[in-house]
Structures are given as structure tokens and as C-alpha cells.
Amino acid sequence: MTDDHRRGQVAAEPAGCPKTMWDGPYSYRCGLGAASGVCARHGRFRHETPAQADPDRPCPHTDMHLDADVQRLTASEDDDTVVAYIVELQVRCTAEGCNERFRWSGVPAGLRPDRPACSPDEFVLHAPIRPATADPDFGLGIPGFAIQYRGGQG
């Protein structure tokens, strides 16, 4: 690190694509498309914090962006045999000044190998998938969890 970096006099370069890439057991940040905001592998990305929705001026949400990412689940860190695949989906309005995130309705919270579930904040849908040639029980041996809400007791 140079003295200019320590004093904060060097302008920070755009960070590039935030997606995580995997090379066997090692992960690294993709980082492509820093200048344009568009990654050749993953498409458009945004680093800014989404603006809060203004209830006095509702957005018609005419321009939407779907972010999809497939996770390969392996047997262990030492064994790179793929035992399951999970697709993660997020939806956001990309209209000027909106950037509102959408929640998944009617989906239980958790991470299940046998059916879709969403993150506890309801912004990410986790859905198990399998290759068309795989056995119907492919991926069912992985552990999962579910979150249950019990309100109004007491």
C-alpha cells in the first residue's frame, strides 16, 4: 500500500460485479464490468443502496429486474462432487428513483432440499433444481431448515 492510499488521496476504482465465483474449493469475486456496470457473465449490477419506497408517490413498477444465481452444493470442502443445485431468485424495480425490492408471498422461510423456500426477510427465493437426466431423489439427501412463526400466544 502506498502513502497516497493510506492518506485516501487515490480515488477508489469501481468494485465491479459482486457475484462470487468458485474454482474448486476457492472462491473469488467476479469483478468484471467495473467501468460499465454490466458484467459479461452476470449482466447488470448495482452497488448503491436501494432507495426507500415513497408511499406518497407510488411507483407503477413498469421496469423490473430479475437476478438469478445457481448454487452448486458439494459433498464437502474436500469432495467437489455436486450433490444438489439451488437457484436463488431476487426481483427489484429498476424504474428511476425506485429500486424497491419485492418479497416472495406464500412461501415458507428456510432452505429446503425438497421444495422452494425463501430467506427470512422474504427477498430471496431458494428453489431446488436438478438436471433432467438425474434421478427424482437427486439433492434430497442434503440437510435443510424451516422457520416457523407463531404469533399471538400469551
Residue, then its C-alpha position, 0 to 999 in steps of 0.5 A: m500500500t502506498d502513502d497516497h492510499r493510506r492518506g485516501q488521496v487515490a480515488a477508489e476504482p469501481a468494485g465491479c460485479p459482486k457475484t462470487m465465483w468458485d474454482g474448486p474449493y476457492s472462491y473469488r469475486c467476479g469483478l468484471g464490468a467495473a467501468s460499465g456496470v454490466c458484467a459479461r457473465h452476470g449482466r447488470f449490477r448495482h452497488e448503491t443502496p436501494a432507495q426507500a419506497d415513497p408511499d406518497r408517490p407510488c411507483p407503477h413498477t413498469d421496469m423490473h429486474l430479475d437476478a438469478d444465481v445457481q448454487r452448486l452444493t458439494a459433498s464437502e470442502d474436500d469432495d467437489t462432487v455436486v450433490a444438489y443445485i439451488v437457484e436463488l431468485q431476487v426481483r427489484c424495480t429498476a424504474e428511476g428513483c425506485n429500486e424497491r425490492f419485492r418479497w416472495s408471498g406464500v412461501p415458507a422461510g428456510l432452505r429446503p432440499d425438497r421444495p422452494a423456500c425463501s430467506p427470512d426477510e422474504f427477498v430471496l427465493h431458494a428453489p431446488i433444481r436438478p438436471a433432467t437426466a438425474d434421478p427424482d431423489f437427486g439433492l434430497g439427501i442434503p440437510g435443510f431448515a424451516i422457520q416457523y412463526r407463531g404469533g399471538q400466544g400469551 
